[in-house]
Amino acid sequence: MNDNIQFLKELQNELNSQTNDCQAAPRFWVVGDYKWVDCMEGNAERYYVYLPSAAESYEIDSYLKNVEEDEDLTEDELEEFKEIGCPDSALDWIQTYRDEDAYLVPTRKEHFIRKNTMFLTKEEAKEHIELNHYHYTDEVHTYAMTAWRAPKVERLLKILSAFNFDSLNKSE
């Protein structure tokens, strides 16, 4: 029993002294990350090229770099390759020399909350990220949230923050 009370006292201290990351109580932390999602042409931050003949898509700049480094290009291919200046001209080159049915897929980076992550303290969220970094991108981070209109969560966190756990030791 004393171990549990000590745990609650330490948790209380951490809850009461940690940063709130500009979130109202009751707050908790999750894992935030980024992913690339398809989008409308005008919102694109980068492009993928889809090659139906290979049934594969590639980030266009990486694809062009690989072509330049790994493939022997004919004089015509090389001359036109050097003129590539934008995703559209890259697509023209790819359709002419690699896959006539290729097309561009516009994408943008989007923030999202990783599923199955919920932590009472920011420090625990950070530890989780450190121990499980291989599941996440290099942009993974803690993300504070408010348990909005969740009266039981609010009450529990108030108890954890304010209860005098030393009073439990006196009764023994």
Steps between C-alpha positions, in 0.01 A plus 500: 500500500782741582645454150167603347471806723858598419422461129194725536701762690767503229237517228330787683828690522562448130145602405524816710842607376497416128443751223143531375597560134228767479223246563220543750440238767426217491795438270678193373766431239501298182753440223478742208664430167484589131411308186475578130144495364355550154362847441373740237755629250504854644585375850790271406820519700661221300413251229515128450507346157297183451633256240225254403745274315687442827191535721712729721505862607810701582567841645582683178829662606631167632391325182680753281813478715501120468456524122789744477731291721407144405394494138695532178314767307516549126613838370139603431384382843786681671448822305130514586566379855721804559207725399272368777407796717167419660273203573315545169817489290617202706174324422538576129848345506380193693205449263729531198782275621372275778122454527252675273219447752687655793325775693574738784346471845505831693557460874527716809627436850226456758522488878321212669468336838640150521240242602515323835708765675385669821723612784426682826839670493708660231810321630337160450406598144862602434628171641257310279627685193863427592433131554285462188663749263521240223120512463498873432642762265780739593234765570322306776420706810288517812165666450289630788122472487210595724244238603219738411165436671628183665387543862634166625844564353494852643403373845764225496776741402387750767516223761845397379615862513353601837449195724719474811645153453694532827167475682472140379828406668376634836214249510739204499 
